[in-house]
């Protein structure tokens, strides 16, 4: 069963612990190569999301004439 991860809106210290526990559960039975691939894929998804948010912010700025 895949663990779930719920982060609060305030992003507290408890949320950091939840993320660490989640990552441990996801990777505890992986080989080193599988773990590297897991983290690389997660990082790539995170970078894509950041770019999407930046582009969305630029579009809003242009639409508002800023």
N, C-alpha and C positions, 0 to 999 in steps of 0.2 A: 504494500500500500504506500503510495506516494504521500509524504507529509505535505501539509498546507502551510502557507505563510500569510499571516495577516499583520500588517503594519498600521500603527495608529497615525492619525493626521498630524499629531504633534512630534512624532519621531523621537522617542525617549530612549534612555539607556536600556530599558527593557526590550525595546525593539531591536537594538543591536544584538542583544543576547538571543532573541528569537531568530535573527538572521544567522548567527553563528551555529545555533542548534540545528536549524533547517539545513544549512550547508553540510554539517556533519552527517546528518541522517541521509542526505542525498549521496554523499561520497564515501561513506564508511566501508562499503564492500567493493569499491572500484580499484582497479589497478592504477598505477601511477600515470600511465598513458591515458586511461579513461578519465582520470581526474583532471589532467591537463586539458584534454578536449572539452570537458564539462565547463571549466572555468574560462577557457577561450571563447566558447560559444556564448556563455553568459556575458562576458565582457563585450563581445561584438554586438549582442542585442542591446546592451546598455548604451554603447556609443551610438547606435542607430537611433535609439529613443532620444538621446540628447540632441542629435542633429535635427530630428523631427520637431522637437520643442523649440530649438533655435529658429528653424524656418517658419514655424507657426508664429513666433514672436515677431519676426521680420515682416511677415505678411500683415499682421495686425498693425504694426507701426506704419507701414506703407498705406494701408487702408485708412488709418486715422490721420494721415498727412504729417506724421512725425519724422 
